[in-house]
């Protein structure tokens, strides 16, 4: 599966953005999809993940209540709705896919990666 992230941009603190992860391939619905981010000088970190059916989700503690991950398998797309953004959310956001059924946070277990989209939150 090939993944392409989009929807990033510049937003003021308190604002919202919706990221999209579009996938090619007929087996998209069999993949757990995760969103990760990497800020300058920091390691890439898990942000949110969703199971193949959409029935299970996981979030990084700092984004719970602010970010919502969802998927539309008919459109081969996973979304990350981000609200109440703050400057600490500034990073390049990546989507990734794994055939592991559980919603996992370990970066090494994701096999397919999109190219990343920049999110910048100004104070």
TACORFEN-V387046 format. One record per residue. N is the residue number from 1. RES is the residue in one letter. PSI is psi in radians with two decimals (999 if undefined). OMEGA is omega as a letter, one per 20 degrees, with the letter a starting at -180 (* if undefined). D_CENTER is the distance of its C-alpha to the mean C-alpha in Angstrom with 1 decimal. Layout:
[[N & RES & PSI & OMEGA & D_CENTER] [N & RES & PSI & OMEGA & D_CENTER]]
This chain:
[[1 & X & 2.47 & r & 15.8] [2 & X & 2.40 & a & 14.6] [3 & X & 2.51 & r & 11.2] [4 & X & 2.07 & r & 10.9] [5 & X & 2.53 & r & 8.3] [6 & X & 2.98 & r & 10.2] [7 & X & -0.05 & r & 11.0] [8 & X & 3.00 & r & 11.1] [9 & X & -2.94 & r & 14.6] [10 & X & 2.26 & a & 17.0] [11 & X & 2.63 & r & 17.4] [12 & X & 2.71 & r & 19.9] [13 & X & 2.38 & a & 19.3] [14 & X & -0.18 & a & 19.1] [15 & X & -3.05 & a & 17.5] [16 & X & 2.69 & r & 14.5] [17 & X & 2.67 & r & 11.9] [18 & X & 2.08 & r & 9.9] [19 & X & 2.58 & r & 7.3] [20 & X & 2.53 & r & 7.9] [21 & X & 1.83 & a & 7.4] [22 & X & 2.39 & a & 11.1] [23 & X & 2.57 & r & 12.8] [24 & X & 2.72 & r & 16.4] [25 & X & 2.50 & a & 18.6] [26 & X & -0.20 & a & 20.2] [27 & X & 0.28 & a & 18.7] [28 & X & -0.70 & a & 15.1] [29 & X & -0.17 & r & 15.8] [30 & X & 0.02 & a & 16.8] [31 & X & 2.36 & r & 13.5] [32 & X & 2.37 & a & 11.2] [33 & X & 2.37 & r & 7.6] [34 & X & 2.63 & r & 5.2] [35 & X & 2.34 & r & 2.3] [36 & X & 2.86 & r & 5.5] [37 & X & 2.69 & r & 7.8] [38 & X & 2.04 & r & 11.4] [39 & X & 2.75 & r & 14.1] [40 & X & 2.25 & r & 17.6] [41 & X & 0.08 & a & 19.7] [42 & X & 2.83 & r & 17.2] [43 & X & 2.70 & r & 15.6] [44 & X & 2.44 & a & 12.0] [45 & X & 2.64 & r & 10.5] [46 & X & 2.43 & r & 8.3] [47 & X & -0.87 & a & 6.5] [48 & X & 2.69 & r & 5.8] [49 & X & 2.75 & a & 6.9] [50 & X & 2.41 & a & 9.1] [51 & X & 2.97 & a & 12.4] [52 & X & -0.60 & a & 14.0] [53 & X & -0.25 & a & 16.0] [54 & X & 0.01 & a & 13.5] [55 & X & -0.34 & r & 16.1] [56 & X & 2.39 & r & 14.4] [57 & X & 2.72 & r & 11.4] [58 & X & 2.59 & a & 11.0] [59 & X & 2.59 & r & 10.0] [60 & X & 2.46 & a & 11.1] [61 & X & -0.70 & a & 14.4] [62 & X & -0.19 & a & 14.2] [63 & X & -0.08 & r & 11.6] [64 & X & 2.35 & a & 13.3] [65 & X & -0.22 & r & 15.1] [66 & X & -0.61 & a & 13.2] [67 & X & 2.54 & r & 9.6] [68 & X & 2.20 & r & 9.5] [69 & X & 2.46 & r & 7.3] [70 & X & 2.92 & r & 9.6] [71 & X & 2.66 & r & 10.7] [72 & X & 1.69 & a & 13.9] [73 & X & -0.46 & r & 15.3] [74 & X & -0.46 & r & 18.2] [75 & X & 0.08 & a & 16.2] [76 & X & 0.76 & a & 14.1] [77 & X & 2.43 & r & 11.0] [78 & X & 2.44 & a & 7.8] [79 & X & 2.65 & r & 7.1] [80 & X & 1.82 & r & 5.6] [81 & X & 2.11 & a & 9.1] [82 & X & 2.19 & a & 9.9] [83 & X & 2.91 & r & 13.6] [84 & X & 0.80 & a & 16.2] [85 & X & 2.56 & r & 14.6] [86 & X & 2.88 & a & 16.7] [87 & X & -0.47 & r & 17.5] [88 & X & -0.20 & r & 15.9] [89 & X & -0.08 & r & 12.4] [90 & X & 2.18 & a & 13.5] [91 & X & 2.99 & r & 11.7] [92 & X & 2.21 & a & 10.3] [93 & X & 2.32 & a & 6.6] [94 & X & 2.54 & r & 6.0] [95 & X & 2.64 & a & 4.7] [96 & X & 2.72 & a & 7.6] [97 & X & 2.59 & r & 10.1] [98 & X & 2.63 & r & 12.9] [99 & X & -0.04 & r & 16.1] [100 & X & 2.28 & a & 16.4] [101 & X & -0.61 & a & 16.8] [102 & X & 2.74 & r & 15.8] [103 & X & 1.78 & a & 12.4] [104 & X & 2.69 & a & 12.7] [105 & X & -0.19 & a & 11.5] [106 & X & 2.07 & a & 13.7] [107 & X & -0.71 & a & 12.3] [108 & X & -0.33 & a & 15.6] [109 & X & -0.03 & r & 15.2] [110 & X & 2.21 & a & 12.4] [111 & X & -0.44 & a & 14.6] [112 & X & 2.30 & a & 12.8] [113 & X & 2.48 & r & 10.7] [114 & X & 3.12 & a & 10.0] [115 & X & -0.21 & r & 11.8] [116 & X & 2.58 & r & 9.6] [117 & X & 2.36 & a & 10.0] [118 & X & 2.28 & r & 12.0] [119 & X & 2.15 & r & 11.7] [120 & X & 2.17 & r & 15.1] [121 & X & 2.08 & a & 16.5] [122 & X & 2.58 & a & 20.3] [123 & X & 999 & * & 22.6]]
